[in-house]
């Protein structure tokens, strides 16, 4: 069994990653916490390598891409298409979560007294759309880069790239060539780190299974089924329909070309950490130009959180059902709008949605120790759900890049399985 390029199946990266995941589950199950302690540092090192390249990769890719797009009208057109797709896909994800939670009603029979409350991670999130808008513009670009403030970095990169696009021919050419060369160097570095992917995935999965075991997968089963069903519906029905109807793209080809980023997203639970792999794959396999991918994907990793938006909506309804509260149509509409806005500000890190959910809970006046207890117990089963919704987030970003590229006249997008 060989692929068209002559490589045997066991040398293909996505098969190596799948084998690493299976081996990690086996090692974590057999040896438990000792294996997690001995091997966990390898996964941590791999994650640090990925995070190391995120800021310079995003800076160089967006500046290079925007500078090559052209003047204000071209940038405005690309921005409008990108934002329009992200708003549509996130809204469809939220409505799927709303529908399934109302149909299945997982919280109606939930017994939260047997679950274990866990400590929530601290994460700063915008409390309103105005705060989000203010956070976009950095006080200090260097500080924003040092703290990996992705919204601020993306904003600066776009306006700086637009400024380069408006320069006279000679400085425009020199600066465009400079940032393009820097971007190529970052992609070369990214490719080297990606080769370590199976080793990193093995260590991450071993640590997760060795530390938590499988107990967290058994609690709150109906709640997990509801979230997983919504994510499955969005991943395998809604997004493929958008590919077919809007982009005239074969979902089968797109799924095949996106195997590696999906596996990385599932393993790391971080859209941000997966971004280097996504950028590389969307350009080399999906066939999207750097002009489009460097604009759409970094923005998507920050503002397009379909899985997180679905989770926030379903999670709030679940909390209300556990408390015996019925949210009316008006309150559910508030949940939908707030979940859409809150998902934009969700950081591209593991379990960020579990903290951002408090923004949506506040919007419908759900607060207090009982709410904290329920959300804390939801964290006990959040890891597999977080892995799944991160994969949905990344796939939605790639669909957006492919659809926007097709709308810009690019004909080689998903023309074949590469």
N, C-alpha and C positions, 0 to 999 in steps of 0.2 A: 504493500500500500504506500504509494508515493504521491506527492502533490505535483502539479504541473511543472514546478521548477526543479524536480528531481530529488528533493529532500525526502528521506524516509519519514514516516509519520512521527516517530519518537523524537525527531530533531525539530519538529515544528513547535514554536514557542507556546501556543495555546494548549497543546497536548502536554508539554512539560509542566505548565502551570497547573493543569488539572491533576496530573500525577503528584505534583508537589502538595496540592490541597488534600488529596486522598492520603498521602503519606503523613502529612501533618495531623490529620484527624486520628490516624492509627497510632502515631507516636504519642500524641496528647492523651488519648484514651488509655493507652497501656501504662504510661509512666507518670501521668498526672503533673502535679506542680513541680517536681524535680526537673522534668523535661522543660517545662515552661521557664524555669529560672535559668537553666543552662543554655537554652536556645533563644530565649526571648530577645536578648541583646542583638542578635543578627537581624531580626525583624525591625527592631528599633533603629538600627543603623541603616537599613534599607529605606525606611521611611524618612530618615534625616537626609539621605542622599536625594530622594525625590523632592523634599521640601527645599533643599539647598538650591535647586535649579529653578524653582517656580518663579520667583521674582524676576531674575534676569531674563528668563525665557519669555515671560509675559511682556516685560518692557520692550525687549528687542522685537518680538513677534508683532505686537500691536503697532509700534512705531514704524517698523518696516512695512507692515501691511497697509496702514492708513496713509503713509507717505506715498505709496505706490497707487493708491486708489484714485487720487486726484483731488480736485477742489471740493468746495463745500457741498455742492449739489450731489456729487457722487457719494460722499460720506453720509450725507443726510438720507439718501435713498437706502444705503446699506443699513444704517442705524434703524430706520423705520421698518424695514423688512424683518430685521433681527428681533426688535422689540415686539413687533406684531406677532411673530411666531411664538416667542416665549410667553407672552400674555395668553395666547390661545391655548397652548399646550398645558400651561399651569392651571388655567380655568377648567379645562376638560378633566384634568387629574383630580381637582378638588370636587367636581361634581360627581365623579365616579366614587370617591370616598364617601361623600354625602349620601348617595343612593344606597350603597351597600351597607353602611352603618345603620341607616333607617330600616332596611329590609332585614338584616341579620340580628340587629339589636344585641350586640355582644355584652353590653354592660348590664342588661336587664336582669340577668341571673348570675352576675359576677359576685364572688365572695372574696373580697380583698383582705380579709383578716388573716388568711393563711399565707399571704405573700410577704416577702421581706422588703422592707424599705431600704433603699440605698441612697447614698449621698449624691446629689446632683452636681455635675461639674459647673464651675462658674464660667459664664460667657456673657460678655457685653453685647447687647442687641439694641437696635434702634427702637424707641418706644412709640414713634409716630412717623408718618410719611415725611413730615417736615424735618425731623431729626435725621432721617435717612438721606434726604437731599443735602443737608448740611454736612453729613459725614462723607459725602462723595468728594467734596473739594478739600484737599489736604492743606493743613497749615504749613507743613514742612514735608516736602517730597522725600527727602532722605529718611526722615523719621517714619513716614508711611511705608517706605521700602523695608526699613529695618524691622518694623512690626508686622510686615506682610499684610497691610491693610489693602485688600485686593480692589475694593471699589475705588479707593483713592488712587491707587496705582493705575487702574484701567482708565480713569478719567484723565489723569495727567498724560498717559501715553497717547490717548486719542487726540487731545488738544495739541500736544507736542508734534505728533505725526501730521496733524492738519496744518500746523504752522510750517512744517518742512515742505508740505505739498504746495503751499502758497509762495515759496521762495523763488527767486529767479533761477534760470536753468542751471548755472554752474554750481552754486551752493546746494541746490536741490539734488543734483546728481551726486555730489560728493557725500552729502549726509545720507542719502538713500543707500548708496553703495556701502557706506560704513555700517549702518544698522543692519543691512541685509547680510553683510559678512559676519557681524556679531551674532545674528540669528542663526546662520548656518553653523557657526562654531557651537552654539548652545544645542542645536539639534544633534550635532556630532556627539557632544557630551551626553545628551539624553539617550542616544542609541547605545552608548556604552553602559549606562546604568540599567537600561531595559534588559540587557543580557543577564543581569543578576536577578531578574524577576522571579524565576522558579525558587531560588534559594530564599529570597525574601518572603515569598508567599508561604513556603514550608514553615519558616520560623514563626510567622504571624499566626497561622492556623494552629500550630502546635501550642503556642502560648495561650490562645483563646480557649481551646478545648481543654488544655491542661489546667487552666485556672478556674474556669466556670463549669467544666464538665457538661453534661446534657440536662441538668436539672432545670436551668432557665428556659429550655425549650419546651418544657412540659406545662408550666404554669400559664394561666390566662390563654388557654388554647383557642377559644372562640374569638377573642380579641385579635390574636395573631392571624387566625384564618381570615378574618375580615380585612385587615390591613394587607395581607399577602394577596388576597383575591383582588383587591383594588389595584395593587401594583401590577399584578399579572394582567388584568384587563387593560391597563394603560400601556404596558410594555408590548403586549402581543396583539392588541386590537386597535386601540386609539392611535398610537404612534405609527404603526404600519399603514393605517388608513390615511393619515396625514401624508406619509411618504407617497402613497399611490395617488391620492386625489389632488394634492397640492404640488408635489414635486415630480410626479410621473416616474417614480423610482421603485425598483423591485425591493420589497422588504427582505426577501430571501437573500439577495446579494448583499444588502446593507448589513444584515445580521452577520453574515459570514465574514465580511470585511472588518467588522467591529469586535470580533471575538476577544482579542487580547485586552483592549481597554475595559470591556465588560468584566473579564475575569479579575483584572487589577482593581477595578472599582468594588467588586464584591469582596475581594480579599482585604482591602485597606479601609473600606467605609469612608473614603475621603475623595470628593470630587476634585479638590485642590491638588492632592497628591497624585491623582490619576491624570491630571491635565497634561503633563509632558508626554505621557503615553498616548493620550487622545489626540493631541496635536500631531504627533508623528504618524499615527495610523490614519487619521482623516486625510492627511496630505498624500501619504505614500500608497495607501490601499483604497480608501474611498475615492480618491482622485480629486479632492477639492483644492483649489489654488491657495497659496499662502495669503493672497490678498483677502480672501473671504475667511479662511479658517482662523487666521490670526486676529481677525476682528470678532468673529462670532463666538468662538470657543472660550477664550478667556472671560468674555462677558457672561457666557452661559454658566461657567463654573461658579460664578458669583451670584447671578440673579435668576437663573433658570433652575429651580429646584422642584420639579414636578412631584417626585416621590415625597419630598419633605412637605410640600403643600397638601398633598393627599393625606399624609399622616397627621398633620396638624388639625385638619378638619375632622377626620374620623376620630382622632384622639380626644378632641374636645367633646364631641357627641358621646363618646364612650364614658368620659368622666361624668357628664351630666346623667347618663343612664344609670351608672353605679350609684349616684347620689339620689336617684329616684326623681330627677327633674325632667320635665318635658320641654324642650326648646321649640318655640313656635316658628312659623315661617319667617317672620321678621328677624328673630334671633338667629336662625340658621343662615339667613342672608348676610347678617353681620359677620357670622363665622366665615362664610365664603370669602367676603371682601377682605377681612382682616387676615385670613390665612394666605390669600394671594399677596398682600403687601408684606406680611411678615416673612414669607418664604424668600422674598427678594433680599432681605437682610440676613438670612441664615448663613452663617459661616460655613465654608466648604471643609468642615472637619467632622470626625466621627461624633455622632449623637448630638449635633448642634440643634436638630429639630426638637429634641426633647426639652431643651431650655427655651427655645423660641415659642414653644406651645403656650407658655405663660402669657405672652402678649395676646393670643387669641382667647385664652381663658378670661383674662381681665376684661376683654371687650364685651363679654356676656355676663360679667359680674360673678364669675366662678372663682372664689378664692378662699383661703383659710387652711387650717391644718388637715382637714379631711381631703381637700384637693391635693395638697402637698403629698400626703400619704399615697394617694392613688397614683399620682404621676411618678412618685419615687418607686412604687412597685412596678409600674410600667417599664422602668429602666431595667428591671431584672430580666425582661424578655426582649429588650430593645436591640441587642446586638445582631441577631440574624435579620431582624426587620431593617435595621440600619444598613446592613450589607446589601440587602435587596433594593432598598429605595435609592441608595447611592448608584447602583447599576442602572436603575431607571433614569436618574438624573443625567448620568453620563450619556446614555443612549439617546435621550431627548436632545441633548446638546449636539450630538453628532447628526441627528435627523435635521435639526435646524440648520447646521452648516451645509448639509447636502441640499436641502430645499432652497436655501438662499443662493447657493452656487448655481443650481439649475435655473433659478429665476434670473440670474445674471448672465445666462447664456453659455455656461460651461457644460459641454456635452460629454465629457469623460467621467462624470460623477457616477460611481457604481455601475459602470458599463460592463464590468466583469468581476468575478471573484479573484482578488489578487493575492 
